[in-house]
Amino acid sequence: MIYQTGDNVPFQFQYTASATTLGKTGLAVTVKAVYRNGAAIPALVGAVVTELGNGLYEYVLAGANVNAVGRYTIIATTADTSVSQRDLAAINLVTTWANRVDADISDIPDVTWDEVLTGATHNIPASAGRRLRQLADVVIYDGTATGGTANTILLNAGASAIDGAYDPALIAIVNGTGNGQSRRILEYEGAARRAWVNRDWKTTPNATSEFIITTDAGGPSVNEGVLRAVGVNTARLNALSSTDNDAYNGQLLFLVSGPGQDQVRTVLDYDGATQTVTVSDWDSLPTTTTCYLMLPNTDPLGLEVPNSYAVGTAGYTLGNIGAIVDATLSAVHGAGLWIQTLPVCSKSGSTCGSDYVWQIYRFARNVINQRGVDLSGAVSYYVTAKTSLTQADSAAVFQITNLAGLTVLNGAVAANPVWGSIVWSGNTASIIISDDMAAALSATTERLYVDIKGIDVNGGRIPAWQGYAMVNDIVTRAM
């Protein structure tokens, strides 16, 4: 047995009877001599050696006397002459190696937990090592934040310097300020080590916030990030948004964190060159610290309409046009129409006259990424607004064609065809109503069913779209 300094060290002696060679009991045994590395310790001479049984006797050297490494020897003696040998010696070693053994044993947990787990090690199926490695694989990065704002967190210098490295991903604060919160990263700026998140923090993280970033496939959004510029009814999306015109028309822009959060707007128009959407006026203006989601919209006809639009020249505005809502597709024409309300007022003179126009609808034909009516084979196309689906075109509230302009007004042949027109621009067409026509419809406050049709080169009707809209006071007014 090996001991270390300070240990109580036992020494044992076996006495046997000379006649039987069996263990001799009942002996009076004492310490005759004690040696530490050959040097005697006189003070211990005469100490009693205790009988354990069956001829085995023991003396325990107190730790106070085990004060140096080396070899310890004790000689026990008895006066009884019936034993085979009266003096017996026992030897024990005291060494620093025992300290090293204890130190190595205490290091085992640390070495185990600090072991690097790779695919080449600890890879036995269902083993603890493999399970831990699989869990660790979902952690992209961890560290301690350097700060944060209402909807951001600043990662430490060791985080990636590459834009987008952690979006989408989930970030959770696991210790320090904000502990227990988790958010989805919508956009990551590598140079600033800044992660923009999908909801404002309840407790803003700071330099004490420890975090982990884990893998995440992202949500149903088709684009997400931080707004780069805003206007009364516009917002510039991030640099990764589409560069195709009208790519997001009819989709939903949801402000999820930062100033103006919780507002949702339908995209009325999208300019791919500037990556800017046009929407109805914001109730609360967002900023360039506002995060957003662009969400698919399976029914892009349920569009929002602002109550009024200001004219470029001071002193003029459009009247309250209400809301065109609940637009639906008929079962027959499920492919549908992409439609938006985009009131426009133009003024060429010093007063607002007949060229003061209102653009009600814009619809698409044969356009990818829009639910468009395919009018590519049409030589003519027209729009009717009726009080019922069964109402005849000739009795419509109004009918406008691309060739003849306004043909029906308030259920009668229109006297002024120039009051209405359809104008194509690229793959979309606008239905233009003059202020004179709008004035003639000033009493119209009912639900109108809108039917858009096309006639092909052989005179046959092209399957188109039919829906309805609520119309309130569509008269333009000078203030």
C-alpha positions in Angstrom: 0.0 0.0 0.0 1.3 3.5 -0.8 0.5 6.5 1.3 1.1 10.2 1.3 2.4 12.5 4.0 -0.2 13.3 6.7 -2.0 10.0 6.3 -2.6 7.7 9.2 -0.6 4.6 8.1 -1.5 1.1 9.5 1.1 -1.6 10.1 -0.1 -5.2 10.6 1.7 -8.2 12.1 0.7 -11.9 12.0 1.7 -14.1 15.0 1.5 -17.9 14.9 1.8 -20.5 17.5 5.0 -22.5 17.1 3.3 -25.8 17.9 0.4 -25.5 15.4 1.5 -22.6 13.0 -2.0 -21.2 13.5 -2.7 -17.6 14.5 -1.8 -16.9 18.1 -4.4 -14.9 20.0 -4.3 -13.2 23.4 -0.8 -11.9 23.1 0.5 -8.6 24.6 2.3 -6.9 21.7 4.1 -3.6 21.8 6.1 -1.4 19.4 9.8 -2.3 19.7 11.2 0.2 17.2 10.0 2.8 14.5 12.2 3.9 11.7 11.6 6.7 9.1 14.0 6.3 6.2 16.3 4.4 8.6 16.2 7.0 11.4 14.6 5.8 14.6 11.6 7.6 16.3 12.3 6.7 19.9 9.1 8.3 21.2 6.9 5.6 19.8 8.7 2.7 21.5 6.4 0.7 23.8 3.2 1.8 22.2 0.5 -0.9 22.3 -0.2 -2.9 19.2 -3.9 -3.8 19.0 -5.2 -7.4 18.3 -7.6 -7.6 15.4 -8.2 -11.4 15.7 -6.9 -14.8 14.5 -3.4 -13.8 15.4 -3.4 -10.5 13.4 -2.3 -7.4 15.3 -2.1 -3.7 14.1 -0.5 -0.5 15.0 -1.6 2.8 13.2 1.1 5.4 12.9 -0.6 8.8 13.3 -0.4 11.2 10.5 1.5 13.7 12.6 4.4 11.3 12.5 4.1 10.7 8.7 5.7 14.0 7.9 8.1 13.0 5.1 8.1 10.8 2.1 10.1 7.6 2.2 10.0 4.2 3.8 8.5 3.6 7.3 9.4 0.5 9.3 7.8 -0.7 12.6 9.0 -3.7 14.6 6.4 -5.3 16.9 7.4 -7.6 19.8 5.9 -9.9 22.3 7.3 -11.7 25.4 5.4 -14.8 24.8 7.8 -17.7 23.8 5.1 -19.9 22.4 5.0 -18.0 19.1 7.0 -18.9 16.1 8.8 -15.5 16.1 8.6 -12.9 18.8 9.8 -9.9 16.7 7.9 -9.1 13.5 8.6 -6.1 11.1 6.1 -4.3 8.7 7.1 -1.7 6.1 5.0 1.0 4.3 5.9 3.6 1.7 4.9 7.3 1.7 5.4 9.1 -1.6 4.3 12.2 -3.5 3.1 9.8 -6.3 0.0 9.3 -4.2 -0.6 13.1 -4.6 -0.3 12.8 -8.3 -2.7 9.9 -8.4 -5.3 12.0 -6.6 -4.7 15.0 -8.9 -5.1 12.8 -12.0 -8.4 11.4 -10.6 -9.8 14.9 -9.9 -8.8 15.9 -13.5 -10.9 13.2 -15.1 -14.2 15.1 -15.0 -12.6 18.3 -16.5 -10.9 16.3 -19.2 -14.1 14.5 -20.1 -16.2 17.6 -20.3 -13.5 19.5 -22.3 -13.1 16.7 -24.8 -13.6 17.8 -28.4 -16.3 15.8 -30.1 -15.9 15.2 -33.8 -17.2 12.7 -36.3 -14.0 10.7 -35.9 -14.3 10.4 -32.1 -17.1 9.3 -29.8 -19.1 8.2 -32.7 -20.6 4.9 -31.5 -24.4 4.9 -32.4 -26.6 5.9 -29.5 -23.6 6.8 -27.3 -23.6 9.8 -25.0 -20.7 11.3 -26.9 -22.5 11.0 -30.2 -25.8 12.4 -28.8 -23.9 15.4 -27.4 -22.2 16.0 -30.7 -25.5 15.9 -32.6 -26.9 18.5 -30.2 -23.9 20.7 -30.5 -24.2 20.6 -34.3 -27.3 22.9 -34.2 -25.3 25.6 -32.4 -23.8 27.9 -35.0 -22.1 30.3 -32.6 -22.1 31.4 -28.9 -20.5 34.2 -27.0 -21.2 37.3 -24.9 -22.9 40.3 -26.4 -21.3 43.7 -26.5 -24.6 45.6 -26.4 -28.0 45.9 -28.0 -31.0 48.1 -28.8 -34.8 47.6 -28.8 -34.6 45.2 -31.7 -30.9 44.4 -32.2 -28.1 42.6 -30.4 -24.4 43.3 -30.9 -22.3 40.1 -31.0 -18.7 39.9 -29.9 -15.6 40.3 -32.1 -15.3 36.6 -32.8 -18.7 36.5 -34.6 -18.7 36.3 -38.4 -17.8 39.4 -40.4 -20.0 38.2 -43.3 -23.3 39.8 -44.0 -26.2 37.3 -43.7 -24.1 34.7 -41.9 -26.7 34.2 -39.2 -29.9 35.0 -41.0 -32.2 33.2 -40.6 -31.2 31.7 -37.3 -32.5 31.7 -33.7 -30.6 33.6 -31.0 -31.3 32.9 -27.3 -29.9 34.8 -24.3 -28.8 32.0 -21.8 -27.2 34.1 -19.1 -26.9 37.7 -17.9 -29.2 40.6 -18.8 -32.2 39.4 -20.7 -31.7 35.7 -19.8 -34.4 33.5 -21.2 -35.4 35.6 -24.2 -35.1 34.2 -27.7 -35.7 35.8 -31.1 -35.3 35.0 -34.8 -32.6 36.9 -36.6 -34.0 38.6 -39.7 -30.8 40.3 -40.9 -27.2 40.2 -39.9 -24.6 42.9 -40.6 -21.2 41.3 -40.5 -19.0 44.4 -40.2 -21.0 45.7 -37.2 -21.6 42.2 -35.8 -25.2 43.4 -35.5 -28.2 41.0 -35.6 -31.7 42.5 -36.2 -34.4 40.4 -34.6 -38.1 39.8 -35.3 -39.6 41.3 -32.1 -38.4 44.0 -29.7 -36.6 42.6 -26.7 -38.5 42.8 -23.4 -35.2 43.4 -21.7 -32.5 45.0 -23.9 -29.3 42.9 -24.0 -26.0 44.4 -22.9 -22.4 43.4 -22.4 -23.4 40.8 -19.7 -25.7 38.9 -22.0 -24.4 35.4 -23.0 -26.1 34.0 -26.1 -26.2 31.0 -28.4 -27.2 31.0 -32.1 -28.8 27.9 -33.4 -29.9 26.8 -36.9 -33.3 27.8 -38.2 -34.9 27.4 -41.6 -36.8 30.7 -41.3 -40.5 31.4 -41.6 -43.0 31.7 -44.5 -41.7 35.1 -45.6 -40.3 35.6 -49.1 -38.0 38.4 -47.9 -37.2 39.9 -44.6 -34.8 42.4 -43.0 -34.4 46.0 -42.1 -35.9 48.9 -44.0 -33.3 51.1 -45.8 -35.6 54.2 -46.4 -39.2 55.1 -45.7 -41.8 57.6 -46.9 -45.4 58.4 -46.1 -46.5 55.5 -48.1 -43.3 53.8 -49.2 -40.6 51.6 -47.8 -37.3 50.5 -49.3 -36.5 46.9 -48.6 -33.1 45.3 -47.9 -30.5 44.7 -50.6 -31.5 41.0 -51.0 -35.0 41.8 -52.1 -36.1 41.2 -55.7 -34.9 43.5 -58.5 -37.9 42.6 -60.6 -40.7 45.2 -61.0 -44.0 44.2 -59.3 -42.4 41.1 -57.7 -44.2 41.7 -54.4 -47.4 43.3 -55.7 -50.3 42.1 -53.7 -48.1 40.6 -51.0 -48.2 41.7 -47.3 -45.5 43.9 -45.7 -45.5 43.2 -42.0 -43.5 45.5 -39.7 -42.5 43.2 -36.9 -40.1 45.2 -34.7 -38.8 48.8 -34.2 -40.7 52.0 -34.8 -44.0 51.5 -36.5 -44.2 47.8 -35.6 -47.4 45.7 -35.9 -48.6 47.5 -39.0 -49.5 45.4 -42.1 -49.9 46.8 -45.6 -50.6 45.3 -48.9 -48.0 46.1 -51.5 -49.7 48.3 -54.2 -46.6 48.6 -56.3 -43.0 47.4 -56.3 -40.1 49.1 -58.1 -37.3 46.6 -58.6 -34.7 49.1 -59.5 -34.9 50.9 -56.1 -36.3 47.9 -54.3 -39.1 50.1 -53.0 -42.7 49.2 -52.2 -45.7 51.5 -52.4 -48.4 50.9 -49.8 -51.3 52.9 -48.3 -50.2 55.6 -45.8 -48.5 54.5 -42.6 -50.4 55.2 -39.4 -47.1 55.4 -37.6 -44.1 56.1 -39.7 -41.4 53.4 -39.6 -37.7 54.2 -39.7 -34.5 52.7 -40.9 -34.4 50.7 -37.7 -37.7 48.9 -38.4 -37.6 45.2 -39.3 -40.1 43.7 -41.6 -41.4 40.4 -43.2 -42.7 40.2 -46.7 -45.4 37.6 -46.5 -47.1 35.7 -49.4 -50.7 36.6 -49.9 -53.0 34.0 -51.4 -55.7 36.6 -52.0 -54.0 39.7 -53.3 -57.4 41.2 -54.1 -58.2 42.1 -50.5 -56.3 45.4 -50.8 -56.2 48.5 -48.7 -57.1 51.9 -49.9 -56.1 55.2 -48.2 -58.9 57.6 -47.4 -57.3 60.4 -49.4 -54.3 61.2 -51.5 -52.8 64.7 -51.6 -52.2 66.3 -55.0 -48.8 67.6 -55.9 -50.1 71.2 -56.0 -51.0 72.7 -52.6 -54.8 73.2 -52.1 -56.1 70.2 -53.9 -56.9 66.7 -52.8 -58.9 63.7 -53.7 -62.1 63.2 -51.8 -62.8 60.2 -49.5 -62.8 57.2 -51.7 -63.6 54.8 -48.9 -62.3 51.3 -49.2 -62.4 48.8 -51.9 -62.5 45.6 -49.9 -63.6 42.0 -49.9 -62.7 41.5 -53.5 -63.1 37.9 -54.4 -62.5 35.6 -57.3 -65.3 33.7 -58.8 -65.1 29.9 -58.8 -64.9 29.8 -62.5 -62.0 32.2 -62.8 -59.9 31.0 -59.8 -56.6 32.0 -61.6 -57.8 35.5 -60.9 -56.8 39.1 -61.3 -54.1 41.0 -59.7 -55.8 44.3 -58.8 -54.8 47.4 -56.9 -56.3 50.8 -56.2 -53.9 53.6 -57.0 -55.6 57.0 -57.1 -53.7 59.5 -59.1 -54.6 63.2 -59.6 -53.0 65.1 -62.4 -53.5 68.8 -63.1 -52.3 70.7 -66.2 -53.8 74.1 -65.6 -54.0 76.6 -62.8 -57.4 75.2 -61.8 -58.5 71.6 -61.4 -60.5 70.8 -64.6 -61.4 67.9 -66.9 -57.8 66.6 -66.8 -58.1 66.0 -63.0 -58.3 62.2 -63.1 -58.7 59.4 -60.7 -57.1 56.0 -61.4 -59.2 53.3 -59.9 -57.7 50.0 -60.9 -54.6 48.5 -62.3 -54.7 44.9 -63.6 -52.1 42.6 -65.1 -52.2 40.4 -68.2 -50.1 37.3 -68.7 -47.5 38.3 -66.1 -45.4 35.8 -64.1 -45.5 36.2 -60.3 -48.8 38.0 -60.5 -52.3 36.6 -60.5 -53.0 38.1 -63.9 -55.8 37.8 -66.4 -54.3 36.5 -69.6 -55.4 39.1 -72.1 -52.4 38.6 -74.4 -54.7 37.5 -77.3 -57.3 40.2 -76.9 -57.9 42.9 -79.4 -60.2 44.7 -77.1 -61.0 44.5 -73.4 -63.4 46.3 -71.2 -64.4 46.8 -67.5 -67.9 47.0 -66.2 -69.1 48.0 -62.7 -72.5 46.6 -61.8 -74.9 46.5 -58.9 -75.3 42.7 -59.3 -73.6 39.9 -61.1 -76.6 39.3 -63.4 -76.9 42.9 -64.4 -76.5 43.4 -68.2 -73.4 45.3 -69.4 -75.7 47.9 -71.0 -77.3 48.6 -67.6 -74.0 48.9 -65.7 -73.1 51.7 -63.5 -70.3 52.3 -65.9 -68.4 50.4 -68.7 -65.1 51.4 -70.1 -63.3 49.8 -73.1 -59.8 50.2 -74.4 -61.1 51.2 -77.9 -64.1 53.4 -77.2 -63.5 54.8 -73.7 -66.6 55.3 -71.5 -69.5 53.6 -73.2 -72.0 53.2 -70.4 -72.7 55.5 -67.5 -75.4 55.1 -64.9 -77.2 52.4 -67.0 -77.3 54.5 -70.2 -75.1 55.2 -73.2 -72.4 57.5 -72.1 -72.5 60.9 -73.8 -68.8 61.6 -73.1 -66.6 58.6 -74.0 -63.4 60.6 -73.0 -64.5 60.6 -69.4 -63.1 57.0 -69.1 -60.2 55.1 -70.6 -58.0 52.1 -70.2 -54.3 52.7 -70.7 -51.6 50.0 -70.9 -48.1 50.4 -69.5 -45.9 47.4 -70.0 -47.9 44.4 -68.7 -50.5 46.4 -66.7 -53.4 48.5 -67.5 -55.0 51.4 -65.6 -58.7 52.3 -65.6 -58.8 56.1 -65.7 -61.9 58.0 -64.5 -62.1 61.8 -64.9 -63.4 64.1 -62.2 -66.5 64.8 -64.4 -67.4 61.1 -64.5 -66.6 60.8 -60.7 -69.0 63.7 -60.1 -71.7 62.0 -62.1 -71.3 59.0 -59.7 -71.3 61.0 -56.6 -74.4 59.3 -55.2 -72.9 55.8 -55.6 -72.4 54.3 -52.2 -73.3 50.7 -52.9 -71.5 47.5 -53.6 -70.3 47.3 -57.2 -69.4 44.0 -59.0 -66.4 44.6 -61.3 -66.1 42.4 -64.4 -63.1 42.5 -66.6 -63.4 40.8 -70.0 -61.4 40.4 -73.2 -62.4 39.8 -76.8 -60.0 37.8 -79.0 -59.2 38.2 -82.7 -62.2 35.9 -83.6 -64.7 37.8 -81.5 -64.8 35.2 -78.7 -64.8 36.2 -75.0 -61.5 35.4 -73.2 -62.2 34.0 -69.7 -61.4 36.8 -67.3 -62.2 37.9 -63.8 -65.2 38.8 -61.8 -65.3 40.2 -58.3 -66.9 43.0 -56.2 -65.9 46.1 -54.4 -67.3 48.6 -51.9 -67.3 52.1 -53.3 -67.9 55.2 -51.2 -68.1 58.7 -52.6 -65.6 58.5 -55.5 -65.9 62.2 -56.4 -62.7 64.3 -56.6 -62.9 67.5 -54.7 -61.0 70.8 -54.6 -60.3 71.9 -51.0 
